[in-house]
Amino acid sequence: MPLRVVMSGAGLALMHPGTITDLIGLALGGPIHLWQRLRLRKAPA
């Protein structure tokens, strides 16, 4: 649940026009997105 809240905030920041909000959205969402992709790769099939 906490990751969903952070990702929702990142998505809202990316929707708001402006460079600063885009950077905030990427800083919040980017690491979580990468962590989830790496976690899924290591999961046994």
Beta strands, then each sheet from edge to edge (+ up, - down):
end
